[in-house]
């Protein structure tokens, strides 16, 4: 595994996943809130992805990853009707030990978030059956 040799902070755990071994934060870092605006190009890309999903009989689900910094946006009209899982709803989002920087999860945070995000997908799966 060349990535593991070139980047020793990553460890292959099977199934194509690599877990970073950066030390978790022990105190909150300073960050400024971010406001993101989406343009028409994003809606074009979303439409292309929805077409591909329809072609293969799958459903598009948008997932916002968790972050210690607040990121706000106005939801684009093209997102209407698309399920959105907001990572900032994850109960571990405010625990600095779940992050190794403001936007990336520590190993423990990755495991906790993964379990939570799966629990968010299950009701979507049940809805479609």
N, C-alpha and C positions, 0 to 999 in steps of 0.2 A: 504494500500500500504506500505509494509515493507520497500522498498527502500527509500521512502520519509521520513519515520521515522528514519531509520538508517543513511541516508545521506540527511540531511535537505537542502543541497545546490541544490538538485534536486526537481523539482516540476512537478507532472504529469499533462499533458495538454490534455490527451485523445489520442486515436489511438496508444497507446503504446509509445508515445514520452515523454521524460523528458527533461526539459529545465534547464540547469545549471544557477544558480544565483551567479556566481562568479563576482566580480567587473571587469569591462573591464580595460584593460591597459590604462595608460595615457601617457606613454612614451615607446619608443622602448627599448627592452632588447637586450643585446649583444648576438650574436650567430655566430657560425662559419658555413660557407657553408659545406654541406654534399654531398659526392658523393657515390651513392649506386650502387652496382654491383649485378646483378641478375644471379642466377645459373641455371643449367639444371633442378633442382627440381621444380623451379617456372614454367618453360615451361611445365613440366609434369602435374602440377596442373591446369594450364591454359587449357591444352588439355582436362583434365577430366571435367572441367567446361563447355567448349565448347560442349563436347559430351552430357552433361546433358541439356544444353540449346537447342541443336538440337532435343533431345528427346522430349522436351516440346514445341518446336516451338517458342522459344524465342531467342533473340540475346544478346550476351555478350557485355557489355559496361564497359570499365575500367574507373574508376574515381579516379583521384589524388586529395586528399583534399588540401585545401589551407593551407599555413604556412607562418609565417613571416620570417622564415629562408629559405634560398635558398637550395633546394635539387636537385641535378642533377644526371642524369643517362644516360647510353647508352641504347637506346631502344632495347630490345631483339628481335631477328628475329621472335620468336613465337608470338609477338604482332602484326605483320604485318597484316593489314586488319581488325583489331579489333578497333572499335571507342574508342577514348581516350578523356575524358573530363578533362582538366587540371585546377585544382582549382586555380592555380597561374595566370590563365587568368581572374579570377573574378576581376572586377574593385575595389571591397572593400578589396582586398588582402593586400594593403599597408597601410590601415588605422588601427592603433593599437587599436582603440576603438572597432574594430570588434573581438578582441581576448581577452581572459583572461590570456593566457600565449602564448608562441611562436607557439604552435600547436593546440590550442583548441579555438573554437569560443565563443564569448560572446553571450548572448541571442539575442541582436540586430544583431550581425554578423551572427548568425544561421539563422535568418529570411531572411536577405538579401541574404546570400549565397544560401539558399533553393530556393528562387525565381529565382535566376540566374541559378542554376544548372538545374531546370525544363526547363528554356528557352533553355538550351543546348540540352536537351533530345527531345524536340518537333520536331526539324528538322530530328532527327533520326527516330522518329515515322512516320513522314510524308513520309520519304524515303521508308519505308517498306510497306506502304499501296498501 
